[in-house]
């Protein structure tokens, strides 16, 4: 086995709401095929193009943060978070989940 791994192209993961995940490294490219929507792990989001809205928390303490190109956002493990794009322009971003997301740690809301 080689001490490195080359991923030549991302694996595309369609999810509800028209969002598309293109994963380079993570569980999909290592034998897992279901996306995460509500992480119980830390997640770094780097906005590359366009914008998105990040809803963090729930109830009276919930916040909405608009994330624009060139900005980054970190959410701690176990925090309720929802990503949406209410803007006219398509958004493109990179997400780094630490550790990588999995079906056992997603805790997706119905």
Backbone atoms as SQL, in Angstrom:
CREATE TABLE atoms (id INTEGER PRIMARY KEY, chain TEXT, resi INTEGER, resn TEXT, atom TEXT, x REAL, y REAL, z REAL);
INSERT INTO atoms VALUES
  (1, 'A', 1, 'UNK', 'N', 0.845, -1.181, 0.000),
  (2, 'A', 1, 'UNK', 'CA', 0.000, 0.000, 0.000),
  (3, 'A', 1, 'UNK', 'C', 0.892, 1.247, 0.000),
  (4, 'A', 2, 'UNK', 'N', 0.540, 2.219, -0.823),
  (5, 'A', 2, 'UNK', 'CA', 1.308, 3.451, -0.915),
  (6, 'A', 2, 'UNK', 'C', 1.018, 4.348, 0.287),
  (7, 'A', 3, 'UNK', 'N', 1.982, 5.188, 0.671),
  (8, 'A', 3, 'UNK', 'CA', 1.796, 6.061, 1.821),
  (9, 'A', 3, 'UNK', 'C', 1.052, 7.351, 1.484),
  (10, 'A', 4, 'UNK', 'N', 0.356, 7.395, 0.362),
  (11, 'A', 4, 'UNK', 'CA', -0.421, 8.571, -0.041),
  (12, 'A', 4, 'UNK', 'C', -1.650, 8.121, -0.811),
  (13, 'A', 5, 'UNK', 'N', -2.538, 9.062, -1.055),
  (14, 'A', 5, 'UNK', 'CA', -3.751, 8.755, -1.817),
  (15, 'A', 5, 'UNK', 'C', -4.084, 9.923, -2.718),
  (16, 'A', 6, 'UNK', 'N', -4.230, 9.659, -3.998),
  (17, 'A', 6, 'UNK', 'CA', -4.616, 10.668, -4.977),
  (18, 'A', 6, 'UNK', 'C', -6.094, 10.508, -5.285),
  (19, 'A', 7, 'UNK', 'N', -6.864, 11.578, -5.118),
  (20, 'A', 7, 'UNK', 'CA', -8.269, 11.587, -5.500),
  (21, 'A', 7, 'UNK', 'C', -8.349, 12.437, -6.757),
  (22, 'A', 8, 'UNK', 'N', -8.668, 11.816, -7.874),
  (23, 'A', 8, 'UNK', 'CA', -8.639, 12.512, -9.164),
  (24, 'A', 8, 'UNK', 'C', -9.855, 13.383, -9.421),
  (25, 'A', 9, 'UNK', 'N', -10.960, 13.071, -8.780),
  (26, 'A', 9, 'UNK', 'CA', -12.156, 13.893, -8.948),
  (27, 'A', 9, 'UNK', 'C', -13.068, 13.651, -7.746),
  (28, 'A', 10, 'UNK', 'N', -13.884, 14.641, -7.414),
  (29, 'A', 10, 'UNK', 'CA', -14.785, 14.473, -6.266),
  (30, 'A', 10, 'UNK', 'C', -15.904, 13.485, -6.577),
  (31, 'A', 11, 'UNK', 'N', -16.459, 12.941, -5.516),
  (32, 'A', 11, 'UNK', 'CA', -17.664, 12.130, -5.618),
  (33, 'A', 11, 'UNK', 'C', -18.841, 13.053, -5.374),
  (34, 'A', 12, 'UNK', 'N', -19.814, 13.055, -6.289),
  (35, 'A', 12, 'UNK', 'CA', -20.984, 13.925, -6.157),
  (36, 'A', 12, 'UNK', 'C', -22.057, 13.247, -5.330),
  (37, 'A', 13, 'UNK', 'N', -22.605, 13.994, -4.375),
  (38, 'A', 13, 'UNK', 'CA', -23.630, 13.481, -3.473),
  (39, 'A', 13, 'UNK', 'C', -24.821, 14.429, -3.527),
  (40, 'A', 14, 'UNK', 'N', -25.895, 14.086, -4.236),
  (41, 'A', 14, 'UNK', 'CA', -27.070, 14.962, -4.219),
  (42, 'A', 14, 'UNK', 'C', -27.817, 14.799, -2.900),
  (43, 'A', 15, 'UNK', 'N', -28.314, 15.906, -2.371),
  (44, 'A', 15, 'UNK', 'CA', -29.073, 15.879, -1.127),
  (45, 'A', 15, 'UNK', 'C', -30.341, 16.696, -1.306),
  (46, 'A', 16, 'UNK', 'N', -31.312, 16.563, -0.419),
  (47, 'A', 16, 'UNK', 'CA', -32.570, 17.302, -0.563),
  (48, 'A', 16, 'UNK', 'C', -32.353, 18.806, -0.645),
  (49, 'A', 17, 'UNK', 'N', -33.249, 19.467, -1.356),
  (50, 'A', 17, 'UNK', 'CA', -33.213, 20.920, -1.455),
  (51, 'A', 17, 'UNK', 'C', -32.317, 21.440, -2.556),
  (52, 'A', 18, 'UNK', 'N', -31.862, 20.569, -3.446),
  (53, 'A', 18, 'UNK', 'CA', -31.052, 21.009, -4.558),
  (54, 'A', 18, 'UNK', 'C', -29.588, 21.220, -4.231),
  (55, 'A', 19, 'UNK', 'N', -29.172, 20.946, -3.010),
  (56, 'A', 19, 'UNK', 'CA', -27.773, 21.091, -2.621),
  (57, 'A', 19, 'UNK', 'C', -26.986, 19.925, -3.208),
  (58, 'A', 20, 'UNK', 'N', -25.771, 20.166, -3.599),
  (59, 'A', 20, 'UNK', 'CA', -24.918, 19.121, -4.139),
  (60, 'A', 20, 'UNK', 'C', -23.598, 19.131, -3.380),
  (61, 'A', 21, 'UNK', 'N', -23.228, 17.995, -2.856),
  (62, 'A', 21, 'UNK', 'CA', -21.945, 17.849, -2.172),
  (63, 'A', 21, 'UNK', 'C', -20.987, 17.183, -3.149),
  (64, 'A', 22, 'UNK', 'N', -19.802, 17.752, -3.292),
  (65, 'A', 22, 'UNK', 'CA', -18.728, 17.124, -4.055),
  (66, 'A', 22, 'UNK', 'C', -17.590, 16.856, -3.081),
  (67, 'A', 23, 'UNK', 'N', -17.451, 15.608, -2.686),
  (68, 'A', 23, 'UNK', 'CA', -16.487, 15.253, -1.655),
  (69, 'A', 23, 'UNK', 'C', -15.188, 14.765, -2.267),
  (70, 'A', 24, 'UNK', 'N', -14.080, 15.330, -1.789),
  (71, 'A', 24, 'UNK', 'CA', -12.756, 14.876, -2.201),
  (72, 'A', 24, 'UNK', 'C', -12.212, 13.847, -1.219),
  (73, 'A', 25, 'UNK', 'N', -12.190, 14.204, 0.069),
  (74, 'A', 25, 'UNK', 'CA', -11.748, 13.275, 1.105),
  (75, 'A', 25, 'UNK', 'C', -12.820, 13.200, 2.180),
  (76, 'A', 26, 'UNK', 'N', -13.040, 12.032, 2.685),
  (77, 'A', 26, 'UNK', 'CA', -14.056, 11.813, 3.695),
  (78, 'A', 26, 'UNK', 'C', -14.563, 10.400, 3.561),
  (79, 'A', 27, 'UNK', 'N', -15.717, 10.139, 4.113),
  (80, 'A', 27, 'UNK', 'CA', -16.218, 8.777, 4.143),
  (81, 'A', 27, 'UNK', 'C', -16.780, 8.286, 2.818),
  (82, 'A', 28, 'UNK', 'N', -17.264, 9.189, 1.966),
  (83, 'A', 28, 'UNK', 'CA', -17.759, 8.738, 0.666),
  (84, 'A', 28, 'UNK', 'C', -16.613, 8.170, -0.163),
  (85, 'A', 29, 'UNK', 'N', -15.513, 8.873, -0.231),
  (86, 'A', 29, 'UNK', 'CA', -14.377, 8.376, -0.984),
  (87, 'A', 29, 'UNK', 'C', -13.611, 7.310, -0.222),
  (88, 'A', 30, 'UNK', 'N', -14.122, 6.915, 0.928),
  (89, 'A', 30, 'UNK', 'CA', -13.576, 5.779, 1.655),
  (90, 'A', 30, 'UNK', 'C', -14.715, 4.845, 2.055),
  (91, 'A', 31, 'UNK', 'N', -15.617, 4.574, 1.118),
  (92, 'A', 31, 'UNK', 'CA', -16.677, 3.555, 1.235),
  (93, 'A', 31, 'UNK', 'C', -17.909, 3.966, 2.032),
  (94, 'A', 32, 'UNK', 'N', -18.303, 5.188, 2.015),
  (95, 'A', 32, 'UNK', 'CA', -19.541, 5.601, 2.658),
  (96, 'A', 32, 'UNK', 'C', -20.313, 6.471, 1.694),
  (97, 'A', 33, 'UNK', 'N', -21.653, 6.388, 1.642),
  (98, 'A', 33, 'UNK', 'CA', -22.386, 7.064, 0.589),
  (99, 'A', 33, 'UNK', 'C', -23.561, 7.922, 1.035),
  (100, 'A', 34, 'UNK', 'N', -23.639, 8.309, 2.281),
  (101, 'A', 34, 'UNK', 'CA', -24.767, 9.133, 2.717),
  (102, 'A', 34, 'UNK', 'C', -24.277, 10.460, 3.295),
  (103, 'A', 35, 'UNK', 'N', -24.885, 11.579, 2.868),
  (104, 'A', 35, 'UNK', 'CA', -24.426, 12.889, 3.344),
  (105, 'A', 35, 'UNK', 'C', -24.923, 13.215, 4.748),
  (106, 'A', 36, 'UNK', 'N', -24.238, 14.118, 5.405),
  (107, 'A', 36, 'UNK', 'CA', -24.661, 14.612, 6.711),
  (108, 'A', 36, 'UNK', 'C', -25.374, 15.936, 6.555),
  (109, 'A', 37, 'UNK', 'N', -26.360, 16.203, 7.395),
  (110, 'A', 37, 'UNK', 'CA', -27.088, 17.461, 7.359),
  (111, 'A', 37, 'UNK', 'C', -27.020, 18.220, 8.671),
  (112, 'A', 38, 'UNK', 'N', -26.898, 17.491, 9.793),
  (113, 'A', 38, 'UNK', 'CA', -26.836, 18.128, 11.113),
  (114, 'A', 38, 'UNK', 'C', -25.677, 17.506, 11.888),
  (115, 'A', 39, 'UNK', 'N', -24.531, 18.147, 11.910),
  (116, 'A', 39, 'UNK', 'CA', -23.346, 17.499, 12.449),
  (117, 'A', 39, 'UNK', 'C', -23.296, 17.417, 13.970),
  (118, 'A', 40, 'UNK', 'N', -22.735, 16.328, 14.432),
  (119, 'A', 40, 'UNK', 'CA', -22.377, 16.169, 15.846),
  (120, 'A', 40, 'UNK', 'C', -20.861, 16.165, 15.936),
  (121, 'A', 41, 'UNK', 'N', -20.242, 16.838, 14.980),
  (122, 'A', 41, 'UNK', 'CA', -18.798, 16.953, 14.872),
  (123, 'A', 41, 'UNK', 'C', -18.508, 18.397, 14.504),
  (124, 'A', 42, 'UNK', 'N', -17.284, 18.822, 14.659),
  (125, 'A', 42, 'UNK', 'CA', -16.929, 20.175, 14.269),
  (126, 'A', 42, 'UNK', 'C', -16.960, 20.324, 12.759),
  (127, 'A', 43, 'UNK', 'N', -17.381, 21.490, 12.285),
  (128, 'A', 43, 'UNK', 'CA', -17.416, 21.704, 10.838),
  (129, 'A', 43, 'UNK', 'C', -16.931, 23.110, 10.495),
  (130, 'A', 44, 'UNK', 'N', -15.939, 23.140, 9.626),
  (131, 'A', 44, 'UNK', 'CA', -15.398, 24.384, 9.106),
  (132, 'A', 44, 'UNK', 'C', -15.970, 24.595, 7.711),
  (133, 'A', 45, 'UNK', 'N', -16.602, 25.739, 7.473),
  (134, 'A', 45, 'UNK', 'CA', -17.153, 26.076, 6.167),
  (135, 'A', 45, 'UNK', 'C', -16.397, 27.280, 5.631),
  (136, 'A', 46, 'UNK', 'N', -15.861, 27.143, 4.431),
  (137, 'A', 46, 'UNK', 'CA', -15.124, 28.220, 3.771),
  (138, 'A', 46, 'UNK', 'C', -15.915, 28.614, 2.531),
  (139, 'A', 47, 'UNK', 'N', -16.447, 29.839, 2.522),
  (140, 'A', 47, 'UNK', 'CA', -17.274, 30.310, 1.410),
  (141, 'A', 47, 'UNK', 'C', -16.366, 30.754, 0.277),
  (142, 'A', 48, 'UNK', 'N', -16.479, 30.089, -0.856),
  (143, 'A', 48, 'UNK', 'CA', -15.625, 30.364, -2.011),
  (144, 'A', 48, 'UNK', 'C', -16.268, 31.360, -2.972),
  (145, 'A', 49, 'UNK', 'N', -17.566, 31.182, -3.230),
  (146, 'A', 49, 'UNK', 'CA', -18.280, 32.034, -4.182),
  (147, 'A', 49, 'UNK', 'C', -19.720, 32.170, -3.723),
  (148, 'A', 50, 'UNK', 'N', -20.304, 33.351, -3.934),
  (149, 'A', 50, 'UNK', 'CA', -21.696, 33.567, -3.556),
  (150, 'A', 50, 'UNK', 'C', -21.850, 33.766, -2.059),
  (151, 'A', 51, 'UNK', 'N', -22.974, 33.296, -1.533),
  (152, 'A', 51, 'UNK', 'CA', -23.270, 33.455, -0.107),
  (153, 'A', 51, 'UNK', 'C', -24.185, 32.329, 0.344),
  (154, 'A', 52, 'UNK', 'N', -24.279, 32.149, 1.634),
  (155, 'A', 52, 'UNK', 'CA', -25.236, 31.225, 2.238),
  (156, 'A', 52, 'UNK', 'C', -25.607, 31.752, 3.608),
  (157, 'A', 53, 'UNK', 'N', -26.724, 31.293, 4.096),
  (158, 'A', 53, 'UNK', 'CA', -27.172, 31.641, 5.438),
  (159, 'A', 53, 'UNK', 'C', -26.954, 30.432, 6.334),
  (160, 'A', 54, 'UNK', 'N', -26.396, 30.686, 7.512),
  (161, 'A', 54, 'UNK', 'CA', -26.165, 29.636, 8.487),
  (162, 'A', 54, 'UNK', 'C', -27.053, 29.931, 9.684),
  (163, 'A', 55, 'UNK', 'N', -27.951, 29.012, 10.001),
  (164, 'A', 55, 'UNK', 'CA', -28.807, 29.120, 11.186),
  (165, 'A', 55, 'UNK', 'C', -28.161, 28.265, 12.273),
  (166, 'A', 56, 'UNK', 'N', -27.844, 28.894, 13.397),
  (167, 'A', 56, 'UNK', 'CA', -27.135, 28.209, 14.475),
  (168, 'A', 56, 'UNK', 'C', -27.986, 28.243, 15.729),
  (169, 'A', 57, 'UNK', 'N', -28.111, 27.094, 16.386),
  (170, 'A', 57, 'UNK', 'CA', -28.886, 27.017, 17.617),
  (171, 'A', 57, 'UNK', 'C', -30.360, 26.834, 17.344),
  (172, 'A', 58, 'UNK', 'N', -31.159, 26.939, 18.407),
  (173, 'A', 58, 'UNK', 'CA', -32.607, 26.800, 18.273),
  (174, 'A', 58, 'UNK', 'C', -33.292, 27.640, 19.342),
  (175, 'A', 59, 'UNK', 'N', -34.570, 27.867, 19.143),
  (176, 'A', 59, 'UNK', 'CA', -35.339, 28.641, 20.107),
  (177, 'A', 59, 'UNK', 'C', -34.925, 30.096, 20.138),
  (178, 'A', 60, 'UNK', 'N', -35.093, 30.749, 21.297),
  (179, 'A', 60, 'UNK', 'CA', -34.816, 32.181, 21.391),
  (180, 'A', 60, 'UNK', 'C', -33.338, 32.543, 21.232),
  (181, 'A', 61, 'UNK', 'N', -32.446, 31.567, 21.395),
  (182, 'A', 61, 'UNK', 'CA', -31.018, 31.836, 21.253),
  (183, 'A', 61, 'UNK', 'C', -30.494, 31.576, 19.843),
  (184, 'A', 62, 'UNK', 'N', -31.377, 31.189, 18.907),
  (185, 'A', 62, 'UNK', 'CA', -30.945, 30.901, 17.537),
  (186, 'A', 62, 'UNK', 'C', -30.434, 32.172, 16.862),
  (187, 'A', 63, 'UNK', 'N', -29.443, 32.000, 16.011),
  (188, 'A', 63, 'UNK', 'CA', -28.867, 33.117, 15.257),
  (189, 'A', 63, 'UNK', 'C', -28.841, 32.777, 13.776),
  (190, 'A', 64, 'UNK', 'N', -28.931, 33.805, 12.928),
  (191, 'A', 64, 'UNK', 'CA', -28.745, 33.647, 11.493),
  (192, 'A', 64, 'UNK', 'C', -27.534, 34.463, 11.088),
  (193, 'A', 65, 'UNK', 'N', -26.611, 33.820, 10.407),
  (194, 'A', 65, 'UNK', 'CA', -25.382, 34.470, 9.973),
  (195, 'A', 65, 'UNK', 'C', -25.287, 34.328, 8.466),
  (196, 'A', 66, 'UNK', 'N', -25.110, 35.440, 7.755),
  (197, 'A', 66, 'UNK', 'CA', -24.904, 35.388, 6.317),
  (198, 'A', 66, 'UNK', 'C', -23.408, 35.290, 6.057),
  (199, 'A', 67, 'UNK', 'N', -23.025, 34.222, 5.390),
  (200, 'A', 67, 'UNK', 'CA', -21.626, 33.942, 5.093),
  (201, 'A', 67, 'UNK', 'C', -21.380, 34.277, 3.628),
  (202, 'A', 68, 'UNK', 'N', -20.397, 35.141, 3.353),
  (203, 'A', 68, 'UNK', 'CA', -20.113, 35.621, 1.999),
  (204, 'A', 68, 'UNK', 'C', -18.754, 35.119, 1.525),
  (205, 'A', 69, 'UNK', 'N', -18.547, 35.159, 0.203),
  (206, 'A', 69, 'UNK', 'CA', -17.276, 34.730, -0.394),
  (207, 'A', 69, 'UNK', 'C', -16.106, 35.355, 0.346),
  (208, 'A', 70, 'UNK', 'N', -15.114, 34.538, 0.661),
  (209, 'A', 70, 'UNK', 'CA', -13.933, 35.002, 1.374),
  (210, 'A', 70, 'UNK', 'C', -14.026, 34.851, 2.877),
  (211, 'A', 71, 'UNK', 'N', -15.216, 34.493, 3.397),
  (212, 'A', 71, 'UNK', 'CA', -15.387, 34.305, 4.836),
  (213, 'A', 71, 'UNK', 'C', -15.384, 32.817, 5.177),
  (214, 'A', 72, 'UNK', 'N', -15.148, 32.521, 6.448),
  (215, 'A', 72, 'UNK', 'CA', -15.172, 31.146, 6.939),
  (216, 'A', 72, 'UNK', 'C', -15.971, 31.097, 8.232),
  (217, 'A', 73, 'UNK', 'N', -16.499, 29.914, 8.548),
  (218, 'A', 73, 'UNK', 'CA', -17.356, 29.738, 9.714),
  (219, 'A', 73, 'UNK', 'C', -17.034, 28.390, 10.350),
  (220, 'A', 74, 'UNK', 'N', -16.917, 28.364, 11.661),
  (221, 'A', 74, 'UNK', 'CA', -16.680, 27.127, 12.413),
  (222, 'A', 74, 'UNK', 'C', -17.843, 26.901, 13.352),
  (223, 'A', 75, 'UNK', 'N', -18.359, 25.682, 13.428),
  (224, 'A', 75, 'UNK', 'CA', -19.382, 25.321, 14.408),
  (225, 'A', 75, 'UNK', 'C', -18.870, 24.123, 15.212),
  (226, 'A', 76, 'UNK', 'N', -19.015, 24.219, 16.513),
  (227, 'A', 76, 'UNK', 'CA', -18.545, 23.173, 17.424),
  (228, 'A', 76, 'UNK', 'C', -19.408, 21.913, 17.294),
  (229, 'A', 77, 'UNK', 'N', -18.860, 20.764, 17.675),
  (230, 'A', 77, 'UNK', 'CA', -19.629, 19.526, 17.667),
  (231, 'A', 77, 'UNK', 'C', -20.875, 19.629, 18.543),
  (232, 'A', 78, 'UNK', 'N', -21.965, 19.014, 18.092),
  (233, 'A', 78, 'UNK', 'CA', -23.191, 18.958, 18.876),
  (234, 'A', 78, 'UNK', 'C', -24.090, 20.170, 18.776),
  (235, 'A', 79, 'UNK', 'N', -23.682, 21.210, 18.078),
  (236, 'A', 79, 'UNK', 'CA', -24.484, 22.424, 17.945),
  (237, 'A', 79, 'UNK', 'C', -25.440, 22.257, 16.767),
  (238, 'A', 80, 'UNK', 'N', -26.705, 22.605, 16.971),
  (239, 'A', 80, 'UNK', 'CA', -27.684, 22.531, 15.887),
  (240, 'A', 80, 'UNK', 'C', -27.341, 23.583, 14.835),
  (241, 'A', 81, 'UNK', 'N', -27.235, 23.159, 13.571),
  (242, 'A', 81, 'UNK', 'CA', -26.875, 24.079, 12.497),
  (243, 'A', 81, 'UNK', 'C', -27.636, 23.700, 11.225),
  (244, 'A', 82, 'UNK', 'N', -28.002, 24.714, 10.475),
  (245, 'A', 82, 'UNK', 'CA', -28.704, 24.496, 9.206),
  (246, 'A', 82, 'UNK', 'C', -28.151, 25.477, 8.186),
  (247, 'A', 83, 'UNK', 'N', -27.796, 24.956, 7.018),
  (248, 'A', 83, 'UNK', 'CA', -27.257, 25.785, 5.949),
  (249, 'A', 83, 'UNK', 'C', -28.323, 25.969, 4.881),
  (250, 'A', 84, 'UNK', 'N', -28.553, 27.209, 4.451),
  (251, 'A', 84, 'UNK', 'CA', -29.527, 27.489, 3.399),
  (252, 'A', 84, 'UNK', 'C', -28.956, 28.542, 2.459),
  (253, 'A', 85, 'UNK', 'N', -29.554, 28.631, 1.283),
  (254, 'A', 85, 'UNK', 'CA', -29.181, 29.681, 0.340),
  (255, 'A', 85, 'UNK', 'C', -30.441, 30.403, -0.119),
  (256, 'A', 86, 'UNK', 'N', -30.844, 31.483, 0.580),
  (257, 'A', 86, 'UNK', 'CA', -32.006, 32.254, 0.172),
  (258, 'A', 86, 'UNK', 'C', -31.646, 33.333, -0.852),
  (259, 'A', 87, 'UNK', 'N', -30.411, 33.338, -1.315),
  (260, 'A', 87, 'UNK', 'CA', -29.929, 34.370, -2.214),
  (261, 'A', 87, 'UNK', 'C', -30.123, 33.955, -3.676),
  (262, 'A', 88, 'UNK', 'N', -30.163, 34.930, -4.569),
  (263, 'A', 88, 'UNK', 'CA', -30.376, 34.667, -5.994),
  (264, 'A', 88, 'UNK', 'C', -29.176, 33.952, -6.617),
  (265, 'A', 89, 'UNK', 'N', -27.974, 34.242, -6.136),
  (266, 'A', 89, 'UNK', 'CA', -26.767, 33.662, -6.709),
  (267, 'A', 89, 'UNK', 'C', -26.457, 32.292, -6.103),
  (268, 'A', 90, 'UNK', 'N', -26.009, 31.370, -6.942),
  (269, 'A', 90, 'UNK', 'CA', -25.561, 30.070, -6.469),
  (270, 'A', 90, 'UNK', 'C', -24.334, 30.240, -5.585),
  (271, 'A', 91, 'UNK', 'N', -24.234, 29.430, -4.551),
  (272, 'A', 91, 'UNK', 'CA', -23.090, 29.500, -3.660),
  (273, 'A', 91, 'UNK', 'C', -22.189, 28.294, -3.825),
  (274, 'A', 92, 'UNK', 'N', -20.912, 28.495, -3.599),
  (275, 'A', 92, 'UNK', 'CA', -19.940, 27.400, -3.633),
  (276, 'A', 92, 'UNK', 'C', -19.062, 27.534, -2.394),
  (277, 'A', 93, 'UNK', 'N', -18.922, 26.437, -1.656),
  (278, 'A', 93, 'UNK', 'CA', -18.135, 26.479, -0.434),
  (279, 'A', 93, 'UNK', 'C', -17.453, 25.148, -0.203),
  (280, 'A', 94, 'UNK', 'N', -16.486, 25.164, 0.689),
  (281, 'A', 94, 'UNK', 'CA', -15.778, 23.963, 1.101),
  (282, 'A', 94, 'UNK', 'C', -16.108, 23.721, 2.564),
  (283, 'A', 95, 'UNK', 'N', -16.352, 22.451, 2.884),
  (284, 'A', 95, 'UNK', 'CA', -16.630, 22.099, 4.272),
  (285, 'A', 95, 'UNK', 'C', -15.629, 21.040, 4.721),
  (286, 'A', 96, 'UNK', 'N', -15.083, 21.234, 5.904),
  (287, 'A', 96, 'UNK', 'CA', -14.150, 20.278, 6.498),
  (288, 'A', 96, 'UNK', 'C', -14.758, 19.830, 7.813),
  (289, 'A', 97, 'UNK', 'N', -15.092, 18.555, 7.902),
  (290, 'A', 97, 'UNK', 'CA', -15.699, 17.999, 9.115),
  (291, 'A', 97, 'UNK', 'C', -14.626, 17.259, 9.899),
  (292, 'A', 98, 'UNK', 'N', -14.565, 17.551, 11.206),
  (293, 'A', 98, 'UNK', 'CA', -13.541, 16.958, 12.056),
  (294, 'A', 98, 'UNK', 'C', -14.199, 16.326, 13.274),
  (295, 'A', 99, 'UNK', 'N', -14.207, 14.985, 13.387),
  (296, 'A', 99, 'UNK', 'CA', -13.775, 14.032, 12.377),
  (297, 'A', 99, 'UNK', 'C', -14.766, 13.987, 11.228),
  (298, 'A', 100, 'UNK', 'N', -14.461, 13.250, 10.175),
  (299, 'A', 100, 'UNK', 'CA', -15.331, 13.176, 9.003),
  (300, 'A', 100, 'UNK', 'C', -16.736, 12.732, 9.400),
  (301, 'A', 101, 'UNK', 'N', -17.742, 13.265, 8.701),
  (302, 'A', 101, 'UNK', 'CA', -19.111, 12.913, 9.052),
  (303, 'A', 101, 'UNK', 'C', -19.389, 11.443, 8.751),
  (304, 'A', 102, 'UNK', 'N', -20.356, 10.890, 9.460),
  (305, 'A', 102, 'UNK', 'CA', -20.777, 9.515, 9.265),
  (306, 'A', 102, 'UNK', 'C', -22.240, 9.394, 9.652),
  (307, 'A', 103, 'UNK', 'N', -22.916, 8.349, 9.203),
  (308, 'A', 103, 'UNK', 'CA', -24.335, 8.167, 9.552),
  (309, 'A', 103, 'UNK', 'C', -24.565, 8.100, 11.061),
  (310, 'A', 104, 'UNK', 'N', -23.588, 7.608, 11.798),
  (311, 'A', 104, 'UNK', 'CA', -23.740, 7.454, 13.251),
  (312, 'A', 104, 'UNK', 'C', -23.620, 8.772, 14.017),
  (313, 'A', 105, 'UNK', 'N', -23.068, 9.810, 13.385),
  (314, 'A', 105, 'UNK', 'CA', -22.849, 11.060, 14.086),
  (315, 'A', 105, 'UNK', 'C', -23.577, 12.243, 13.460),
  (316, 'A', 106, 'UNK', 'N', -24.457, 11.984, 12.491),
  (317, 'A', 106, 'UNK', 'CA', -25.159, 13.047, 11.775),
  (318, 'A', 106, 'UNK', 'C', -26.254, 13.697, 12.619),
  (319, 'A', 107, 'UNK', 'N', -27.118, 12.890, 13.184),
  (320, 'A', 107, 'UNK', 'CA', -28.269, 13.374, 13.952),
  (321, 'A', 107, 'UNK', 'C', -29.127, 14.328, 13.120),
  (322, 'A', 108, 'UNK', 'N', -29.456, 13.908, 11.901),
  (323, 'A', 108, 'UNK', 'CA', -30.275, 14.712, 10.984),
  (324, 'A', 108, 'UNK', 'C', -31.699, 14.858, 11.519),
  (325, 'A', 109, 'UNK', 'N', -32.189, 16.039, 11.431),
  (326, 'A', 109, 'UNK', 'CA', -33.588, 16.272, 11.808),
  (327, 'A', 109, 'UNK', 'C', -34.491, 15.827, 10.665),
  (328, 'A', 110, 'UNK', 'N', -35.654, 15.341, 11.011),
  (329, 'A', 110, 'UNK', 'CA', -36.607, 14.906, 9.974),
  (330, 'A', 110, 'UNK', 'C', -37.276, 16.105, 9.338);
